[in-house]
Amino acid sequence: MTNQWQEVIQHIHTVSGNVPTHRRASKKPYSFSDSPFEQQLAIWDQVWRNSDNFWVRVHAFFFLERNMNKPGALEIMWPVIVKWQDQVHDWPLCDALAKIYTKVLVVAPVQVYAQLKKWNKDADLWKRRQSVVSLLYYSRTKKTHLPFNKIEKLVSTLLSDKEYYVQKGVGWTLREMYTVYPRDTFPYLVKHIKEISSIAFTIAIEKMSAQLKVQLKALRKK
C-alpha cells in the first residue's frame, strides 16, 4: 500500500493550476483504480494522513465525491473519513468534507449527528464550524433534512462564538435553515436578533425578501 499512496502523491505534485485543472487530473487511472471500493478508500486514507499538502487532500476529496452516490459507499466511508476532520486547518477542506458528511448524515443520522454534537463543543474551531455546516450544507443538494430543533440546537451553541470562520458557518447554516424551515427560522432570528453576530447576520438574510430584511435590520438597530 505504501507504493500506491506514494504513486498518488507523485502524480499530484506534477499538476499545477486551479481546482478545475486538479479535478481533471484526479480522473487519471492509478494502478489500483480497479480495486474494490474499500481497498481504494484505504489507499486514499493513507494519502490524506501522510501528506499535509492542500492539493493532495483535495484529490482525496475528489475520490469521495466521485463515489458518494454509489450504493453503500457513504456508510463504508464514514468510519474512515470522520477522522479526516482531525487534520483540517482551513475552510476549503472543512467545507469539502461537509459536502460528504452531510450526505452521510442522511443515511446514518444517529451516528453522524452524535459526532457533530461532539464537534460542536470542541476546542478546534474547524470542528465547531463543521458541526453546523454539515447539518445542511447547501440544502438544495438533499431531499431529506434533520428536524428544525436538532439543527437549531447546534447553531444556538455557537451564536456567541468568537471565531470568524465559525460565525461564517453559523450564518451559512441560518441561511439554509430559512430555505428549508422559513416559518421556524424567521421567529428564531427575531428571538436571537441581539445574539447573532454581524458576520452571521449578513449571510443569514441573503435569501430573504427585501421586506423581511428591512424588518430584521430594524430590530437589530433598536
C-alpha positions in Angstrom: 0.0 0.0 0.0 2.9 2.3 0.6 3.9 2.3 -3.1 0.3 3.0 -4.0 -0.3 6.1 -2.0 3.1 7.4 -3.0 2.1 6.9 -6.6 -0.8 9.2 -6.0 1.2 11.9 -4.3 3.9 11.8 -7.0 1.2 12.3 -9.7 -0.4 15.2 -7.9 2.9 17.0 -7.4 3.2 17.2 -11.2 -0.1 19.1 -11.5 -0.2 22.8 -11.4 -3.2 25.1 -11.7 -6.6 25.7 -10.2 -9.4 23.5 -9.0 -10.8 22.6 -12.4 -7.2 21.6 -13.5 -6.8 19.4 -10.5 -10.3 17.9 -10.9 -9.4 16.8 -14.4 -6.1 15.4 -13.3 -7.8 13.5 -10.5 -9.5 11.3 -13.1 -6.2 9.7 -14.0 -6.4 5.9 -13.5 -4.0 4.5 -11.0 -2.6 1.0 -10.6 -5.3 0.3 -8.0 -8.3 2.1 -9.7 -10.0 -1.2 -10.5 -9.7 -2.5 -6.9 -12.8 -2.8 -4.7 -14.0 0.4 -3.2 -12.9 -0.5 0.3 -9.3 -1.0 -0.8 -9.2 2.2 -2.8 -10.6 4.1 0.2 -7.8 2.6 2.4 -5.2 3.9 0.0 -6.8 7.4 -0.1 -6.9 7.4 3.7 -3.2 6.8 3.6 -2.8 9.7 1.1 -4.8 12.1 3.4 -3.0 11.1 6.6 0.5 11.1 5.1 0.6 14.4 3.3 -0.2 17.9 4.6 -0.3 19.3 1.1 -3.6 21.0 0.3 -3.9 19.8 -3.2 -3.1 16.2 -2.3 -6.0 16.2 0.2 -8.3 17.9 -2.4 -7.7 14.8 -4.6 -8.7 12.6 -1.8 -11.9 14.6 -1.5 -12.4 14.2 -5.3 -12.3 10.4 -4.8 -15.0 10.6 -2.2 -17.1 12.9 -4.3 -17.0 10.5 -7.3 -18.1 7.6 -5.2 -20.6 9.2 -2.8 -23.7 8.2 -4.9 -22.7 4.5 -5.1 -24.9 2.2 -3.1 -23.5 1.6 0.4 -20.4 3.9 -0.2 -21.4 6.5 2.3 -21.8 4.0 5.1 -18.4 2.5 4.3 -16.7 5.9 4.1 -17.9 7.3 7.4 -15.7 5.3 9.9 -12.7 6.3 7.9 -13.3 9.9 6.8 -14.7 11.0 10.2 -11.1 11.0 11.3 -10.0 13.3 8.4 -11.5 16.3 10.2 -8.7 16.0 12.8 -6.3 17.3 10.1 -8.4 20.1 8.8 -6.9 23.6 9.3 -8.6 25.7 6.7 -12.1 26.4 5.4 -11.8 24.9 1.9 -11.1 21.4 3.2 -13.5 21.8 6.0 -16.3 22.7 3.6 -15.2 20.0 1.1 -15.7 17.4 3.8 -19.0 19.0 4.7 -20.3 18.1 1.3 -19.6 14.4 2.0 -20.6 14.5 5.7 -24.0 16.0 5.0 -24.7 13.1 2.6 -23.7 10.6 5.2 -26.0 12.4 7.7 -28.9 11.3 5.5 -28.1 7.6 5.6 -26.7 7.4 9.1 -28.3 10.3 11.0 -27.8 8.9 14.5 -24.1 8.3 14.2 -23.3 11.5 12.3 -25.4 13.8 14.5 -23.7 12.3 17.6 -20.3 13.2 16.1 -21.5 16.7 15.2 -22.7 17.3 18.7 -19.2 16.4 20.0 -17.5 18.7 17.5 -20.0 21.5 18.4 -18.2 22.0 21.7 -14.6 21.1 20.6 -11.7 23.5 21.2 -10.8 23.2 17.5 -12.6 26.0 15.6 -12.7 23.9 12.4 -14.6 21.1 14.2 -17.1 23.7 15.6 -17.6 25.1 12.1 -18.0 21.6 10.7 -20.6 20.8 13.4 -23.0 23.3 11.8 -22.1 23.5 8.1 -22.6 19.7 7.8 -26.1 19.9 9.1 -27.5 21.3 5.8 -24.5 22.2 3.6 -26.4 23.6 0.6 -29.9 22.4 1.4 -30.9 22.1 -2.2 -28.4 19.2 -2.6 -30.5 17.0 -0.4 -34.2 15.9 -0.2 -34.0 14.9 3.4 -33.1 17.2 6.3 -32.9 16.9 10.1 -35.8 18.3 12.1 -35.5 22.1 12.8 -35.0 21.6 16.6 -31.9 19.4 16.1 -30.3 21.9 13.7 -31.2 24.9 15.9 -29.7 23.2 19.0 -26.2 23.1 17.5 -26.5 26.6 15.9 -27.5 28.2 19.2 -24.4 26.9 21.0 -22.2 28.8 18.6 -24.1 32.1 18.3 -21.6 33.8 20.6 -18.5 32.0 19.3 -15.6 34.5 18.8 -14.0 32.8 15.8 -14.6 34.5 12.4 -14.9 31.2 10.4 -17.2 29.7 12.9 -19.5 32.7 12.6 -19.4 32.4 8.8 -20.5 28.8 9.3 -23.3 29.9 11.6 -24.5 32.4 9.1 -24.4 29.9 6.3 -26.5 27.4 8.3 -29.0 30.0 9.3 -29.5 31.0 5.7 -30.1 27.3 4.7 -32.3 26.8 7.7 -34.5 29.6 6.4 -34.6 27.9 3.0 -35.8 24.6 4.5 -37.8 25.9 7.5 -38.8 29.5 6.9 -41.7 29.5 9.3 -39.5 28.3 12.2 -36.3 30.2 11.3 -37.7 33.7 11.0 -39.1 33.7 14.6 -35.8 32.2 15.7 -33.9 35.1 14.1 -36.2 37.6 15.7 -35.8 35.9 19.1 -32.0 35.9 18.9 -31.5 39.1 16.9 -29.2 40.6 19.5 -27.1 37.5 19.9 -26.4 36.9 16.2 -23.1 38.4 15.1 -22.9 40.9 12.2 -20.9 38.3 10.3 -23.5 35.6 10.6 -26.5 38.0 10.2 -25.3 39.3 6.8 -25.2 35.8 5.5 -28.3 34.6 7.2 -30.6 37.0 5.5 -29.2 36.6 2.0 -32.2 34.6 0.6 -34.9 36.6 2.3 -37.2 39.1 0.6 -36.3 42.8 0.8 -39.2 43.4 3.2 -38.1 40.8 5.7 -34.5 42.0 5.5 -35.7 45.5 6.4 -37.7 44.2 9.3 -34.8 42.3 10.8 -32.3 45.1 10.3 -34.7 47.5 12.1 -34.9 45.1 15.0 -31.1 45.0 15.3 -30.9 48.8 15.4 -33.4 49.1 18.3 
